[in-house]
Amino acid sequence: MQGLDFSIAMVAGWADKRSAEFHEWCTRQGIPSINIQGLINYMCHMVLTDHALDRDDLRLILLFGEFASQEREAYSEWVVTQFDVPPLIAEMTLATTTFTGVELTA
């Protein structure tokens, strides 16, 4: 799994783990009627297939990354514990999703 795919999988996993909080957060962001499980499934589809990313996909990646960044320390601890990676890798997943979403949608 490459860096962006790994990052997408991590932030999607975090949103899945905290789906109720993610839904509330999305509502506060102005996205009240959202199918959380459908978005998570779509994120998994991006990772598991040779999916060509478009601007909407990049915005979605940024949305998930921003949610994970809200509780950076808890997110990092979860990634480190679940996947036995160094804390720097957890931080890099957030940087990757943010950079990808911001730079490619600008």
C-alpha positions in Angstrom: 0.0 0.0 0.0 1.4 3.4 -1.0 1.6 6.5 1.2 -1.6 8.2 0.0 -3.6 4.9 0.1 -2.3 4.2 3.6 -3.2 7.7 4.7 -6.7 7.4 3.3 -7.2 4.1 5.0 -6.1 5.5 8.3 -8.3 8.6 8.3 -11.3 6.5 7.0 -10.7 4.0 9.8 -10.6 6.7 12.4 -13.9 8.2 11.1 -15.4 4.7 11.2 -14.2 4.2 14.8 -15.8 7.5 15.7 -18.7 7.6 13.2 -21.1 9.3 15.6 -18.6 12.1 16.3 -17.8 12.3 12.6 -21.4 12.8 11.8 -21.8 15.5 14.4 -18.6 17.2 13.2 -19.8 17.1 9.6 -23.1 18.7 10.7 -21.1 21.5 12.3 -19.2 21.9 9.1 -22.5 22.5 7.2 -22.9 19.0 5.9 -26.0 17.8 7.9 -27.4 15.0 5.7 -24.5 12.8 5.2 -24.4 9.0 4.9 -21.3 8.3 7.0 -21.0 4.6 6.3 -21.4 5.3 2.6 -18.5 7.8 2.7 -16.3 5.4 4.6 -17.1 2.6 2.1 -16.3 4.9 -0.8 -13.0 5.8 0.9 -12.2 2.1 1.1 -13.1 1.7 -2.6 -10.5 4.4 -3.4 -7.9 2.4 -1.6 -8.8 -1.1 -2.8 -9.2 -0.3 -6.5 -7.2 1.6 -9.1 -9.5 4.6 -8.7 -8.6 7.8 -10.5 -9.0 10.6 -8.0 -11.0 13.6 -9.0 -11.6 17.0 -7.3 -14.5 15.7 -5.3 -12.4 12.7 -4.0 -9.7 15.1 -3.0 -12.2 17.3 -1.1 -13.4 14.1 0.7 -9.9 13.1 1.6 -9.4 16.6 3.0 -12.6 16.4 5.0 -11.6 13.1 6.6 -8.1 14.4 7.3 -9.4 17.5 8.9 -11.7 15.4 11.2 -8.7 13.2 12.2 -6.7 16.4 12.9 -9.2 17.6 15.4 -8.0 15.0 17.9 -4.4 14.7 16.6 -3.0 13.0 19.7 -5.8 10.4 20.1 -5.7 9.7 16.4 -1.9 9.2 16.5 -2.1 6.9 19.5 -4.8 4.9 17.7 -2.8 4.5 14.5 0.4 3.6 16.4 -1.5 1.0 18.5 -3.6 -0.5 15.7 -0.9 -0.8 13.1 2.3 -0.9 15.1 3.9 2.0 13.3 6.1 4.8 14.8 4.2 8.0 15.8 5.9 9.9 12.9 4.0 7.7 10.5 0.7 8.6 12.1 1.5 12.3 11.8 2.6 11.8 8.2 -0.9 10.4 7.4 -2.5 13.6 8.5 0.1 15.7 6.6 -0.4 13.6 3.5 -4.2 13.9 3.5 -4.1 17.6 4.2 -1.4 18.3 1.6 -3.2 16.2 -1.0 -6.5 17.8 -0.4 -5.4 21.4 -0.2 -2.8 21.4 -3.0 -4.8 19.5 -5.6 -8.1 21.3 -5.0 -6.6 24.8 -5.1 
